[in-house]
């Protein structure tokens, strides 16, 4: 799965977690998940669930706090999705 496809799917998940009306078009791949996107600890839980469901992967081998940027999440998903 390409980076661009993963990012587009992540944007849809972020909209559910952050705000359905949020404009994420200008969010860079190096954006910090908590600082730049404003996702709090509860939002991180929803984000993990959304990623697991969307990409059909199990993220129980990591804690989401180990990811700082969108880039790190994309790299993780690329390794898990075959």
Secondary structure in CASP SS format (residue, H / E / C, confidence):
PFRMAT SS
TARGET T0000
AUTHOR 0000-0000-0000
METHOD secondary structure of the structure
MODEL  1
X C 1.00
X C 1.00
X H 1.00
X H 1.00
X H 1.00
X H 1.00
X H 1.00
X H 1.00
X H 1.00
X H 1.00
X H 1.00
X H 1.00
X H 1.00
X H 1.00
X H 1.00
X H 1.00
X H 1.00
X C 1.00
X C 1.00
X C 1.00
X C 1.00
X C 1.00
X C 1.00
X C 1.00
X C 1.00
X C 1.00
X C 1.00
X C 1.00
X C 1.00
X C 1.00
X C 1.00
X E 1.00
X C 1.00
X C 1.00
X C 1.00
X C 1.00
X C 1.00
X C 1.00
X C 1.00
X C 1.00
X H 1.00
X H 1.00
X H 1.00
X H 1.00
X H 1.00
X H 1.00
X H 1.00
X H 1.00
X H 1.00
X H 1.00
X H 1.00
X H 1.00
X H 1.00
X H 1.00
X H 1.00
X C 1.00
X C 1.00
X C 1.00
X C 1.00
X C 1.00
X C 1.00
X C 1.00
X C 1.00
X H 1.00
X H 1.00
X H 1.00
X C 1.00
X C 1.00
X E 1.00
X H 1.00
X H 1.00
X H 1.00
X H 1.00
X H 1.00
X H 1.00
X H 1.00
X H 1.00
X H 1.00
X H 1.00
X H 1.00
X C 1.00
X C 1.00
END
